[in-house]
Amino acid sequence: MTHPFLGKRVAVVMGGLSAEREVSLNTGLGVLAALQEKGWDAVGIDWKDGTSLPKLLEDHGAAVVWNALHGTWGEDGAVQGLCSCMRIPCTGSGILASALAMDKVMSKRIFESNGVPTPRWRLLSHDGPADGSDADTLADWPLPFVVKPANEGSSVGVSIVEDRAQIAPAIAMARKFHGGVIVEDYIAGTEVFVGILDGRVLGSVEVRPATKFYDYEAKYKRNDTKYLIPPEIERPLVEKAEKYALDAYNALGCSGHARPDLRISQTGDVFVLEVNTLPGMTKTSLLPKIAKSIGMDYPTLCEQILASAK
């Protein structure tokens, strides 16, 4: 089959203005090198403060965008809308699905309305006390629980609260970022991440971090995290996780590549935490690991994601 963007200039947009800028640069540089290795006319665009993304796209002659941004103003529908207005195809999910997936509050509401299990949760206002002094509103919430920003990814600003004295600092940290604050039950058990491309499950990986959970440090700084492909849990549980992951992807209206994050409790209950519509795409990221397990190398994965641009 002929690639739909054969002969077109590909702009790999990276960096961005969010708290995940560093991760995005790593993703973008990896994708750029992979596409160039495949012979594509690919250019990298580092979108940073003080620059105009529309002008950068025009100046570089972009015919299609490989969106390597992460977080706010990149993963939330904003850049997808810009590309749509400029009539430039863009990889990843569309405007609405991107916005829904990035907003953990809306995601949870969509999951619940579609029968996709997700941990019990509560929303705290972003406009609450910056020092988290409204912590007493969680006096009835059983420990341990998770506190996280409602509109960030890469585990930015996430805390696991195991002691009442930790509540205020956890809320204060989450409020430093964009949007409200989500409080949800902590699901003790197994972390499973599912890779999806064009509505098809590629596979899944069980992650065993040395830290309490798969946080920013475990993802990008440490080398003692274990990745098990396929997951070393009972096959029926893996199948259930992959089903719910695809259900979540479809409920949000996602397209292209995505990586739902799930936890499986010690009693075998499966919960979808969120769907990453622009997951990390360095050579050691989870989606490339999953693709490799089915015989798809990193450059081919990048090329197939490009084909899904619209």
ChimeraX attribute file (.defattr): number of C-alpha atoms within 10 A of each C-alpha:
attribute: neighborCount
match mode: 1-to-1
recipient: residues
	/A:1	3
	/A:2	6
	/A:3	11
	/A:4	11
	/A:5	17
	/A:6	11
	/A:7	11
	/A:8	14
	/A:9	17
	/A:10	27
	/A:11	25
	/A:12	27
	/A:13	29
	/A:14	28
	/A:15	25
	/A:16	26
	/A:17	17
	/A:18	20
	/A:19	19
	/A:20	20
	/A:21	20
	/A:22	15
	/A:23	21
	/A:24	28
	/A:25	23
	/A:26	18
	/A:27	27
	/A:28	27
	/A:29	21
	/A:30	20
	/A:31	28
	/A:32	26
	/A:33	17
	/A:34	21
	/A:35	23
	/A:36	14
	/A:37	12
	/A:38	14
	/A:39	10
	/A:40	18
	/A:41	15
	/A:42	24
	/A:43	21
	/A:44	20
	/A:45	23
	/A:46	21
	/A:47	20
	/A:48	14
	/A:49	10
	/A:50	7
	/A:51	11
	/A:52	10
	/A:53	19
	/A:54	14
	/A:55	10
	/A:56	16
	/A:57	22
	/A:58	11
	/A:59	9
	/A:60	15
	/A:61	14
	/A:62	21
	/A:63	17
	/A:64	24
	/A:65	27
	/A:66	29
	/A:67	25
	/A:68	32
	/A:69	32
	/A:70	31
	/A:71	26
	/A:72	25
	/A:73	15
	/A:74	26
	/A:75	31
	/A:76	27
	/A:77	22
	/A:78	17
	/A:79	23
	/A:80	27
	/A:81	16
	/A:82	15
	/A:83	20
	/A:84	15
	/A:85	9
	/A:86	12
	/A:87	12
	/A:88	16
	/A:89	20
	/A:90	28
	/A:91	23
	/A:92	30
	/A:93	28
	/A:94	24
	/A:95	20
	/A:96	17
	/A:97	23
	/A:98	26
	/A:99	24
	/A:100	24
	/A:101	30
	/A:102	27
	/A:103	21
	/A:104	25
	/A:105	21
	/A:106	15
	/A:107	23
	/A:108	23
	/A:109	13
	/A:110	17
	/A:111	22
	/A:112	15
	/A:113	11
	/A:114	14
	/A:115	12
	/A:116	20
	/A:117	18
	/A:118	23
	/A:119	18
	/A:120	13
	/A:121	16
	/A:122	14
	/A:123	15
	/A:124	20
	/A:125	12
	/A:126	20
	/A:127	10
	/A:128	15
	/A:129	14
	/A:130	16
	/A:131	15
	/A:132	17
	/A:133	14
	/A:134	16
	/A:135	19
	/A:136	12
	/A:137	9
	/A:138	15
	/A:139	11
	/A:140	7
	/A:141	15
	/A:142	13
	/A:143	15
	/A:144	15
	/A:145	19
	/A:146	20
	/A:147	26
	/A:148	25
	/A:149	29
	/A:150	27
	/A:151	24
	/A:152	25
	/A:153	26
	/A:154	20
	/A:155	17
	/A:156	19
	/A:157	23
	/A:158	23
	/A:159	23
	/A:160	20
	/A:161	22
	/A:162	14
	/A:163	10
	/A:164	15
	/A:165	10
	/A:166	13
	/A:167	23
	/A:168	19
	/A:169	17
	/A:170	22
	/A:171	31
	/A:172	22
	/A:173	20
	/A:174	26
	/A:175	25
	/A:176	15
	/A:177	20
	/A:178	16
	/A:179	20
	/A:180	21
	/A:181	30
	/A:182	22
	/A:183	23
	/A:184	21
	/A:185	19
	/A:186	20
	/A:187	22
	/A:188	14
	/A:189	14
	/A:190	19
	/A:191	21
	/A:192	27
	/A:193	24
	/A:194	26
	/A:195	27
	/A:196	26
	/A:197	20
	/A:198	17
	/A:199	16
	/A:200	12
	/A:201	18
	/A:202	18
	/A:203	22
	/A:204	29
	/A:205	23
	/A:206	22
	/A:207	22
	/A:208	18
	/A:209	19
	/A:210	13
	/A:211	12
	/A:212	11
	/A:213	19
	/A:214	17
	/A:215	17
	/A:216	16
	/A:217	16
	/A:218	20
	/A:219	19
	/A:220	14
	/A:221	10
	/A:222	12
	/A:223	11
	/A:224	11
	/A:225	17
	/A:226	13
	/A:227	16
	/A:228	16
	/A:229	15
	/A:230	15
	/A:231	19
	/A:232	12
	/A:233	14
	/A:234	9
	/A:235	11
	/A:236	10
	/A:237	15
	/A:238	22
	/A:239	13
	/A:240	16
	/A:241	25
	/A:242	24
	/A:243	15
	/A:244	23
	/A:245	31
	/A:246	24
	/A:247	19
	/A:248	28
	/A:249	26
	/A:250	14
	/A:251	20
	/A:252	22
	/A:253	16
	/A:254	27
	/A:255	23
	/A:256	23
	/A:257	27
	/A:258	26
	/A:259	24
	/A:260	26
	/A:261	19
	/A:262	26
	/A:263	23
	/A:264	21
	/A:265	15
	/A:266	11
	/A:267	8
	/A:268	15
	/A:269	14
	/A:270	27
	/A:271	23
	/A:272	23
	/A:273	21
	/A:274	22
	/A:275	27
	/A:276	23
	/A:277	29
	/A:278	27
	/A:279	26
	/A:280	24
	/A:281	23
	/A:282	20
	/A:283	18
	/A:284	14
	/A:285	14
	/A:286	23
	/A:287	28
	/A:288	22
	/A:289	23
	/A:290	25
	/A:291	20
	/A:292	18
	/A:293	16
	/A:294	10
	/A:295	9
	/A:296	16
	/A:297	16
	/A:298	22
	/A:299	20
	/A:300	17
	/A:301	21
	/A:302	21
	/A:303	18
	/A:304	17
	/A:305	18
	/A:306	25
	/A:307	20
	/A:308	21
	/A:309	22
	/A:310	19
